[in-house]
C-alpha cells in the first residue's frame, strides 16, 4: 500500500514516531471513527512518557471548530514548549471551506506569538490538485527525535502525496532552499 511505502521512506535513517488517527482534534477528544475515539493532540503530547524530540509536525484541525482553533493552537504550543520541543512545523489545512481558511489564518497569526513555529503550507501545495485528498491523512502528530530532516521528508501528516507535502515542509523548515 502507499501508506506502507510512505512509512518506509519516512523512517529511512531516523527514529520516527507517527501518531496518526482519523478525527483527531487539537484539545477536545476526537470524534468516533470505526469505533474508536482518538485522544486530542494536546492529550497525546501531555501523556507521552518519552521525549518528543527537537521537531514536531502537527497536522490537526479538520474536525475542530474554527472559533476554538486559535486558543487550541496556543494550548498545544505551550504543551510542546513545556516538553522541550525546539521547532514545531504546523501544516495548514486544505482551504476547501471557509472554516479551514479561517484556521489557516489563525496559524499564520500564531507565527508572531511563537518563534519556534514554522508553517508548512499544505493548502498552497495541494491547491488545484483534485487527485489529492483534502488533508491526506489528517490528525497526525509526528515526533521525529533529533531529526529536522524527518519533518521535511515526511509530507504533511503522512499525506498520500508526499512530493507536494514534502516541498511544503521543506520550505517551512528552510525558506532559503
Helices and strands as residue ranges (DSSP letters): H 2-10, E 16-20, E 32-33, E 36-37, H 41-47, E 55-59, H 66-82, E 87-91, H 98-110, E 117-120, H 122-126, E 140-144, H 148-154, G 156-158, H 162-173
